[in-house]
Amino acid sequence: MEKPAKIAPPKGRLGVLMPGMGAVSTTFMAGVELVRRGKAKPIGSLTQLGTIRLGKRTDGRSPLIKEFVALERLSNLVFGGWDAFPDNSYEAATKAGVLDAHHLALVKPFLSKIRPMRAAFDREYVKNLNGKHIKKGKTKYDLALQIKEDIAEFKKKSRCSRLVTAWCGSTEIYLTVDEVHSTPEKFVEAMKANHPAIAPSMLYAWASVTSGVPFANGAPNLTVDIPAIQQLALEHNVAIAGKDFKTGQTLMKTILAPGFKARMLGMDGWFSTNILGNRDGEVLDDPSSFKTKEESKLGVLEYILQPHLYPMLYGKIHHKVRINYYPPRGDNKEGWDNIDIFGWLGYPMQIKVDFLCRDSILAAPIVLDLVLLLDLAQRAGMRGIQEWLSFYFKSPMCAPQLYPEHDLFIQLMKLKNTLRWMMGEDLITHLGQEYYD
Ligand SMILES: NC(=O)c1ccc[n+]([C@@H]2O[C@H](COP(=O)([O-])OP(=O)(O)OC[C@H]3O[C@@H](n4cnc5c(N)ncnc54)[C@H](O)[C@@H]3O)[C@@H](O)[C@H]2O)c1
């Protein structure tokens, strides 16, 4: 692929639409507002804090990413979305219990004005939620058309020049790719026939992509990970990315596992368990939603450790992931890992990781970065799957002939090299032989 012809400048306002306005979404919006008002710092956001080295190490050029590429400014972001509960974003943020009273008080007027539109929601797909703030329609197709109207209406009312959709809704039941997902035509027929393989998240994806709006999928649901939507993304010149925000325990896995492999240390097993008590935890308490999450979390080690290349080191790993809904913890999850590794001559060792993390605090900067980078990709004419954004996902989407890259450090290099490539800078290989000639 040639370098994108030209990156259109970010003119006008950028609207962020989120299906699902719960813990992650409200923490993201509140955070952006606090940062805009100088009340907090955007910690964890690569687009806001990261730098990028350009040229040789001796050149001393390391601008901020947001100064190197033309990203939308935070002051130009506006927010909207849908939820199956009618709470405004202040009420939702209060119930989510992520931010403390001091931060919530500062953003109360701002968040109170953000009210969700009615959701395309079906309890069949998220069994543990009983939302009543929902759209009515005879078929799934009718609902998808209503979402398209919402998108157009939001764009007009909020006077945005561009939009990005970021799915921050619940994890749906486990679905696999079906024949009805194979082409755009079959997909439309299936929506009209209320086919069970069409989940609500796919209706938002279809509506966004056919409206020319890029889509990021923060949950492990299939959503945009099906041929029909991917083909539509190419036809409508829309950028898509997914899936499942890489936070908490999986983030730790993709930091640690590449290190063990780099040093050729073997592994017998990795046992991960979590306790969490937010609405996400409640949804994941249902086995069919947990199965979707489990699949997303399990792939990571297999791809990083490559047991087919290193059968002696990684051929017999016991990898288990458990999520336990435990209300007293709220959003402050505890992720506990026991890793059984072995070293020189096969001697066993153990590593214990106890991560007292805050899920939505880790997810919010990911939403921000994805919104800004998808908008950049869109303005650069990059369409279809944006694999260079794998850095942000537990289950990165990629072309069918490829395997997903899970190693956080390779993902970061790929992301930064893509930015260099977009701007016509030399790619960085870390070779450096020229210093010793
Ligand atoms: N918190 C994290 O760190 C993290 C990390 C990775 C992925 N995720 C995923 O992000 C998603 C959001 O997480 P959260 O903690 O904000 O959960 P949450 O339960 O607080 O919010 C999700 C919201 O989505 C709404 N919803 C469900 N189905 C919907 C539909 N069809 N249309 C509109 N709204 C719908 C729910 O009513 C709920 O308010 C979940 O799928 C979660 O698995 C979260």
The ligand as a Gaussian input file, in Angstrom:
#p B3LYP/6-31G(d) Opt

LIG

0 1
 N      -13.861000      -1.806000      32.136000
 C      -12.855000      -2.263000      31.410000
 O      -11.719000      -2.084000      31.730000
 C      -13.130000      -3.018000      30.168000
 C      -12.066000      -3.623000      29.541000
 C      -12.273000      -4.309000      28.372000
 C      -13.535000      -4.378000      27.847000
 N      -14.564000      -3.812000      28.509000
 C      -15.862000      -3.962000      27.943000
 O      -16.405000      -2.686000      27.731000
 C      -17.814000      -2.800000      27.891000
 C      -18.285000      -1.722000      28.859000
 O      -17.781000      -1.970000      30.152000
 P      -18.361000      -1.160000      31.391000
 O      -17.521000      -1.512000      32.562000
 O      -18.554000       0.258000      31.031000
 O      -19.777000      -1.860000      31.557000
 P      -21.132000      -1.221000      32.110000
 O      -21.999000      -2.377000      32.409000
 O      -20.872000      -0.219000      33.169000
 O      -21.697000      -0.411000      30.857000
 C      -22.201000      -1.043000      29.729000
 C      -23.504000      -0.369000      29.374000
 O      -23.941000      -0.914000      28.116000
 C      -25.344000      -0.876000      28.125000
 N      -25.806000      -1.729000      27.048000
 C      -25.810000      -3.078000      26.949000
 N      -26.313000      -3.461000      25.760000
 C      -26.608000      -2.336000      25.074000
 C      -27.162000      -2.077000      23.799000
 N      -27.475000      -3.081000      22.977000
 N      -27.304000      -0.789000      23.413000
 C      -26.981000       0.235000      24.228000
 N      -26.467000       0.047000      25.479000
 C      -26.280000      -1.224000      25.879000
 C      -25.703000      -1.331000      29.516000
 O      -27.009000      -0.922000      29.858000
 C      -24.636000      -0.640000      30.358000
 O      -25.075000       0.595000      30.879000
 C      -18.116000      -4.219000      28.356000
 O      -18.454000      -5.011000      27.251000
 C      -16.812000      -4.669000      28.884000
 O      -16.638000      -6.075000      28.812000
 C      -14.392000      -3.119000      29.652000

